[in-house]
Amino acid sequence: MSSAFGIALSAIRALFTRLDVTANNTANANTDGFKKSRVDLQEAAPGGVKVTISTVDTPGSPVPPADGETVYQETSNVSLEEEMVNLIITQYTFSANLKTLKAEEELQKSLLDIKV
C-alpha cells in the first residue's frame, strides 16, 4: 500500500471519530449538565492522522431549581451552530480524502498498465 493510501485512510478513520463525537454532542444538546467533547486532529509521523478527544468544561446556562430543590442545574454547553460547522468541515474533508484515494488508485492503475 502506498503512503498516499495509508495517509488518506488514516484521515478517514479520524473523520469517523470526529463524526461520532459530533453526533454524541448533538444528541445530548438538551441534556442538562452534559459537557461536549472536542476532537483534535494532528499529523502523526511518519504519515497519517492522530486523534485526541477532550471534554470541554465550560459551564452551560444556569437553570433555576425545581420546586423543593435548592441546587441550580445547568444546561449542556453544546452549541448546535458549532456542531453544524463541524459537520460541514467533516463533509468537505471526507470528500478531499476520497479524491486523494481515487487519484492514487488511478496512478497505481496507470503504473500497472505501463508495466504490463
N, C-alpha and C positions, 0 to 999 in steps of 0.2 A: 504494500500500500504506500502510495506516495505521501509526502508530507502535507501536500495541499488537502488530500482526502482526510488525513488524520486531524489536521487543524480545523477544517470545516465541520467534521463530525463532533469534535470536542466542543466547538461553539454551539452546535445544535443541541447537544446534551445539556449544556449550560443554559440555553434558552428554554428548554423544557422545565428546568428547575425554576427559572425566573417566572415562567408561566404558572407553575404550580403555586408559587408564593403569592403571585398577584391574584390568583383565583381564591386562595385562602383569605387574603386580606379583604377582597371584595365580599366574600361570603360572610365574613364576620364584621362588616362595617356597622351593623346595627346592634352588635353585642356589647353591652356596657362593660367597660373595663378592659376590652381587648386591646392589645398592643400590636401594631402592624410590624411586619418583618420587611427587611430590605435585602436585596441581592446585589452583591458587588461582584463584577466580573473583572478578572485580571489576567494578564498574559502569563502563561506558565511556560517554563523552559523544558525542553528545547522547542516546543511549539504547542499551542493549544490554549485552553481557557481554564482558569481556576475559579471556582465558585465559592463565595463566602456569604453565609446567611447570618444576618444580625437582627436583633429586635430593637425597634425604635421606642425609647421610653418617654417620649414627650407625652404630657397629660392630654386627655380628652376634655371636652367641655363638662363642667360640673352639672350634676342633676340633683335637684332638691330631694331630700329624703322623703320616702313614702310615709303614710300615716303610721305612727308608732315607732318609727326608726329615727335615730339621731345622727347617723353617719351619711355624709354626702357620697353619692356614687359619681362616676364619671363615664362619659360615653367613650366609644373607641376613638383612637387617634387616626383612623383611616380616612384619607381624602379620596373620594371616588374620582375626582378630576385627575389627581396624580396617578391613580391606578389606570385610568384610561390612557393617559400619556404613555405609561409603561407598556401597555398592550400595543399601542401603535408602534413604539420603538421596537418592541419584540417582533412584531409582524415584519417590519422592514429588515430587521437583522436576520430573521429566518430566510427571507427572500434572497438577501445578498449571499448568505451561505449556501443556499440551494443552487444559486447561479454559479458559485465557485465550484461546487461538486459537478455540475453539468459541464462546465468548461474543462475541468480536469478529466472527466470521462471522455470528452471529445478529443482532448490532447492524447490520452492513452490509446484511444482507438486509431487515431492518425498514425501514431508511432508504430502500432502493431501492423497497420496496413502497409507502411513503408518497409518494415522488416520482412513481411511475408511476401 
